Amino acid sequence: MEVSSSIFTFFLTFLPLLLAIVKKHNKSKKLPPGPWKLPIIGNLHQLGISRPYITLKELSKKYGPLMHLKLGERSTIVISSYKILKELMKTSDTILSHRPELLVSETMAYNGGDIAFAPYGDYWKQMRKICTSELLSTKRIHSNYPLMEEEISRLVKNIIRSHHLKGNRWNDLFLDRYITGSNQKLLKMHHELCDCILEEIVHVHQESIRKNNVDEEDRLHLLLRIREKVSHKFQIPITRDNIKDIILDMFIGGTDTTPILVE
């Protein structure tokens, strides 16, 4: 009982200080107006589960077309005016093109060195150009048509077989990173495993190039040749981790993103 009373007293003592710090921090950023935010969860309690878009519409009537919310730890700007959105896309498109810093990109994507999570800038534009002109050219896509048709057929069959199955909508806890740290530990373990696999794949491809024993050149062979022969022409050198990042992007995009969207 004494322990519970001590914890309660401690909480009451430091809660005003915590709220004052949060309030001062938000004011210093000159953010748009928005509803009062609770520590840790922010405005999540106000959004509801079934129809959050209705809640956002009602909140915008009170706080205006440009509104600031906190979704857990994530600071979010909500725009409910087409005119403002159009103007921002014209004048601040490079800023809006940035990706937020995420735990998964820091851990899994070699500190955000891939295309999917890299911030908008010279590196992102360079790697995107390599992918669109070399890896995803019309000629290379056409050469993969037989394999694509086979995979599409397999995907459709899987959808038919699993249409009655249900999964967990909430497969990630937004506070888990701070409460247990398990997210970071699991991602690090997963990254180390993926890195071992990718490193072996890259090594095998490098050896086949070195021994001039490439039966059928794939995209990884092409990336390694680009790095070896023309990397000096690029503004930013291509590292081994960059190549593994791109391969991981291609793999996830082909095996995860597309099937999930179709399903």
C-alpha positions as a Python dict, from the first residue, in 0.01 Angstrom:
ca = {
    (1, 'M'): (0, 0, 0),
    (2, 'E'): (286, 237, 88),
    (3, 'V'): (454, 163, -248),
    (4, 'S'): (133, 244, -436),
    (5, 'S'): (95, 571, -244),
    (6, 'S'): (455, 667, -321),
    (7, 'I'): (410, 600, -693),
    (8, 'F'): (86, 801, -698),
    (9, 'T'): (251, 1092, -515),
    (10, 'F'): (548, 1083, -754),
    (11, 'F'): (313, 1087, -1053),
    (12, 'L'): (112, 1383, -920),
    (13, 'T'): (432, 1575, -843),
    (14, 'F'): (592, 1541, -1185),
    (15, 'L'): (282, 1541, -1408),
    (16, 'P'): (248, 1924, -1414),
    (17, 'L'): (619, 1956, -1495),
    (18, 'L'): (586, 1704, -1779),
    (19, 'L'): (282, 1881, -1921),
    (20, 'A'): (460, 2218, -1901),
    (21, 'I'): (763, 2080, -2089),
    (22, 'V'): (541, 1931, -2360),
    (23, 'K'): (348, 2257, -2396),
    (24, 'K'): (667, 2466, -2418),
    (25, 'H'): (819, 2223, -2671),
    (26, 'N'): (513, 2242, -2895),
    (27, 'K'): (503, 2622, -2881),
    (28, 'S'): (872, 2651, -2976),
    (29, 'K'): (805, 2467, -3303),
    (30, 'K'): (535, 2716, -3416),
    (31, 'L'): (299, 2436, -3513),
    (32, 'P'): (-56, 2483, -3647),
    (33, 'P'): (-337, 2483, -3389),
    (34, 'G'): (-484, 2156, -3270),
    (35, 'P'): (-660, 1984, -2982),
    (36, 'W'): (-492, 1928, -2645),
    (37, 'K'): (-252, 1634, -2650),
    (38, 'L'): (-204, 1379, -2376),
    (39, 'P'): (147, 1257, -2286),
    (40, 'I'): (256, 943, -2471),
    (41, 'I'): (-69, 879, -2665),
    (42, 'G'): (-117, 1233, -2798),
    (43, 'N'): (-456, 1256, -2974),
    (44, 'L'): (-512, 887, -3039),
    (45, 'H'): (-793, 875, -2784),
    (46, 'Q'): (-988, 1135, -2984),
    (47, 'L'): (-976, 964, -3323),
    (48, 'G'): (-1176, 655, -3240),
    (49, 'I'): (-1145, 325, -3425),
    (50, 'S'): (-1435, 290, -3667),
    (51, 'R'): (-1443, 628, -3847),
    (52, 'P'): (-1142, 849, -3767),
    (53, 'Y'): (-1194, 1051, -4085),
    (54, 'I'): (-1525, 1180, -3945),
    (55, 'T'): (-1346, 1289, -3627),
    (56, 'L'): (-1078, 1468, -3830),
    (57, 'K'): (-1348, 1651, -4025),
    (58, 'E'): (-1517, 1769, -3704),
    (59, 'L'): (-1185, 1874, -3551),
    (60, 'S'): (-1095, 2074, -3863),
    (61, 'K'): (-1415, 2277, -3821),
    (62, 'K'): (-1286, 2391, -3482),
    (63, 'Y'): (-910, 2424, -3544),
    (64, 'G'): (-901, 2510, -3913),
    (65, 'P'): (-792, 2344, -4240),
    (66, 'L'): (-431, 2313, -4119),
    (67, 'M'): (-423, 2121, -3791),
    (68, 'H'): (-157, 1963, -3570),
    (69, 'L'): (-210, 1625, -3402),
    (70, 'K'): (10, 1380, -3215),
    (71, 'L'): (-48, 1018, -3311),
    (72, 'G'): (136, 850, -3028),
    (73, 'E'): (493, 979, -3056),
    (74, 'R'): (448, 1097, -3416),
    (75, 'S'): (382, 1466, -3483),
    (76, 'T'): (129, 1493, -3767),
    (77, 'I'): (-5, 1782, -3975),
    (78, 'V'): (-358, 1724, -4108),
    (79, 'I'): (-465, 1923, -4416),
    (80, 'S'): (-837, 1933, -4491),
    (81, 'S'): (-831, 2201, -4761),
    (82, 'Y'): (-770, 2115, -5126),
    (83, 'K'): (-651, 2470, -5195),
    (84, 'I'): (-384, 2457, -4921),
    (85, 'L'): (-276, 2106, -5022),
    (86, 'K'): (-239, 2210, -5387),
    (87, 'E'): (-32, 2514, -5287),
    (88, 'L'): (194, 2304, -5063),
    (89, 'M'): (250, 2048, -5337),
    (90, 'K'): (359, 2330, -5568),
    (91, 'T'): (581, 2526, -5329),
    (92, 'S'): (704, 2266, -5078),
    (93, 'D'): (702, 1941, -5276),
    (94, 'T'): (1066, 1862, -5194),
    (95, 'I'): (998, 1894, -4820),
    (96, 'L'): (686, 1678, -4844),
    (97, 'S'): (883, 1416, -5038),
    (98, 'H'): (1096, 1335, -4733),
    (99, 'R'): (1044, 1008, -4550),
    (100, 'P'): (1017, 1019, -4170),
    (101, 'E'): (1293, 860, -3963),
    (102, 'L'): (1159, 520, -3861),
    (103, 'L'): (1301, 243, -3646),
    (104, 'V'): (1258, -9, -3927),
    (105, 'S'): (1455, 207, -4174),
    (106, 'E'): (1737, 268, -3925),
    (107, 'T'): (1767, -101, -3837),
    (108, 'M'): (1665, -296, -4147),
    (109, 'A'): (1760, -62, -4429),
    (110, 'Y'): (2124, 8, -4340),
    (111, 'N'): (2040, 348, -4184),
    (112, 'G'): (1790, 441, -4452),
    (113, 'G'): (2025, 377, -4744),
    (114, 'D'): (1763, 216, -4965),
    (115, 'I'): (1522, 391, -5202),
    (116, 'A'): (1199, 334, -5012),
    (117, 'F'): (1318, 502, -4690),
    (118, 'A'): (1596, 735, -4808),
    (119, 'P'): (1527, 1108, -4764),
    (120, 'Y'): (1474, 1312, -5078),
    (121, 'G'): (1810, 1436, -5205),
    (122, 'D'): (2102, 1366, -5437),
    (123, 'Y'): (2148, 1007, -5318),
    (124, 'W'): (1779, 920, -5362),
    (125, 'K'): (1767, 1078, -5710),
    (126, 'Q'): (2084, 896, -5816),
    (127, 'M'): (1966, 553, -5699),
    (128, 'R'): (1620, 607, -5844),
    (129, 'K'): (1774, 691, -6181),
    (130, 'I'): (1984, 372, -6175),
    (131, 'C'): (1678, 162, -6093),
    (132, 'T'): (1447, 314, -6354),
    (133, 'S'): (1702, 322, -6636),
    (134, 'E'): (1885, -6, -6569),
    (135, 'L'): (1695, -241, -6337),
    (136, 'L'): (1338, -157, -6441),
    (137, 'S'): (1380, -72, -6808),
    (138, 'T'): (1114, -191, -7052),
    (139, 'K'): (1350, -448, -7203),
    (140, 'R'): (1430, -607, -6866),
    (141, 'I'): (1067, -613, -6756),
    (142, 'H'): (962, -783, -7081),
    (143, 'S'): (1231, -1047, -7031),
    (144, 'N'): (1063, -1141, -6701),
    (145, 'Y'): (710, -1185, -6840),
    (146, 'P'): (705, -1568, -6818),
    (147, 'L'): (812, -1558, -6453),
    (148, 'M'): (564, -1278, -6378),
    (149, 'E'): (275, -1476, -6528),
    (150, 'E'): (369, -1780, -6320),
    (151, 'E'): (384, -1574, -5999),
    (152, 'I'): (53, -1399, -6073),
    (153, 'S'): (-115, -1735, -6125),
    (154, 'R'): (26, -1860, -5794),
    (155, 'L'): (-88, -1542, -5616),
    (156, 'V'): (-445, -1574, -5745),
    (157, 'K'): (-460, -1936, -5628),
    (158, 'N'): (-335, -1834, -5282),
    (159, 'I'): (-599, -1561, -5258),
    (160, 'I'): (-874, -1807, -5349),
    (161, 'R'): (-751, -2057, -5089),
    (162, 'S'): (-716, -1803, -4808),
    (163, 'H'): (-1013, -1572, -4868),
    (164, 'H'): (-1189, -1701, -4554),
    (165, 'L'): (-894, -1645, -4322),
    (166, 'K'): (-874, -1350, -4085),
    (167, 'G'): (-569, -1189, -3932),
    (168, 'N'): (-487, -948, -3655),
    (169, 'R'): (-537, -585, -3755),
    (170, 'W'): (-323, -456, -3472),
    (171, 'N'): (-1, -647, -3525),
    (172, 'D'): (221, -378, -3379),
    (173, 'L'): (203, -184, -3052),
    (174, 'F'): (314, 177, -3093),
    (175, 'L'): (446, 191, -2733),
    (176, 'D'): (631, -140, -2751),
    (177, 'R'): (952, 35, -2851),
    (178, 'Y'): (963, 216, -2517),
    (179, 'I'): (798, -33, -2282),
    (180, 'T'): (996, -347, -2363),
    (181, 'G'): (1236, -253, -2642),
    (182, 'S'): (1141, -582, -2810),
    (183, 'N'): (1071, -418, -3147),
    (184, 'Q'): (1427, -290, -3176),
    (185, 'K'): (1577, -619, -3059),
    (186, 'L'): (1367, -826, -3300),
    (187, 'L'): (1440, -593, -3592),
    (188, 'K'): (1813, -606, -3517),
    (189, 'M'): (1807, -987, -3508),
    (190, 'H'): (1606, -995, -3829),
    (191, 'H'): (1846, -750, -3995),
    (192, 'E'): (2151, -957, -3899),
    (193, 'L'): (1988, -1268, -4048),
    (194, 'C'): (1890, -1083, -4367),
    (195, 'D'): (2237, -933, -4395),
    (196, 'C'): (2400, -1278, -4378),
    (197, 'I'): (2172, -1404, -4655),
    (198, 'L'): (2221, -1096, -4873),
    (199, 'E'): (2597, -1099, -4818),
    (200, 'E'): (2614, -1460, -4935),
    (201, 'I'): (2403, -1382, -5244),
    (202, 'V'): (2622, -1081, -5331),
    (203, 'H'): (2938, -1288, -5279),
    (204, 'V'): (2816, -1566, -5511),
    (205, 'H'): (2732, -1311, -5782),
    (206, 'Q'): (3068, -1139, -5743),
    (207, 'E'): (3250, -1469, -5780),
    (208, 'S'): (3055, -1557, -6094),
    (209, 'I'): (3152, -1220, -6245),
    (210, 'R'): (3516, -1259, -6141),
    (211, 'K'): (3535, -1606, -6296),
    (212, 'N'): (3340, -1491, -6602),
    (213, 'N'): (3087, -1763, -6532),
    (214, 'V'): (2755, -1577, -6564),
    (215, 'D'): (2501, -1797, -6741),
    (216, 'E'): (2215, -1548, -6719),
    (217, 'E'): (2274, -1193, -6594),
    (218, 'D'): (2022, -1076, -6335),
    (219, 'R'): (1972, -738, -6168),
    (220, 'L'): (2230, -802, -5899),
    (221, 'H'): (2496, -880, -6161),
    (222, 'L'): (2404, -551, -6327),
    (223, 'L'): (2432, -353, -6003),
    (224, 'L'): (2772, -504, -5926),
    (225, 'R'): (2898, -422, -6277),
    (226, 'I'): (2772, -64, -6243),
    (227, 'R'): (2948, -28, -5909),
    (228, 'E'): (3272, -173, -6049),
    (229, 'K'): (3288, 6, -6383),
    (230, 'V'): (3097, 334, -6370),
    (231, 'S'): (3059, 414, -5999),
    (232, 'H'): (3328, 683, -6030),
    (233, 'K'): (3096, 880, -6258),
    (234, 'F'): (2833, 918, -5988),
    (235, 'Q'): (2821, 1210, -5748),
    (236, 'I'): (2780, 971, -5453),
    (237, 'P'): (2977, 641, -5452),
    (238, 'I'): (2770, 321, -5443),
    (239, 'T'): (2862, 102, -5148),
    (240, 'R'): (2809, -268, -5092),
    (241, 'D'): (2537, -187, -4837),
    (242, 'N'): (2363, 32, -5096),
    (243, 'I'): (2344, -265, -5332),
    (244, 'K'): (2203, -487, -5058),
    (245, 'D'): (1951, -212, -4979),
    (246, 'I'): (1826, -200, -5337),
    (247, 'I'): (1802, -578, -5361),
    (248, 'L'): (1602, -580, -5037),
    (249, 'D'): (1373, -307, -5176),
    (250, 'M'): (1314, -507, -5493),
    (251, 'F'): (1248, -825, -5298),
    (252, 'I'): (1003, -664, -5054),
    (253, 'G'): (830, -473, -5333),
    (254, 'G'): (785, -790, -5535),
    (255, 'T'): (695, -1035, -5260),
    (256, 'D'): (516, -823, -5000),
    (257, 'T'): (383, -486, -5119),
    (258, 'T'): (213, -602, -5440),
    (259, 'P'): (46, -917, -5299),
    (260, 'I'): (-82, -724, -4996),
    (261, 'L'): (-230, -455, -5222),
    (262, 'V'): (-397, -714, -5445),
    (263, 'E'): (-532, -911, -5150),
}
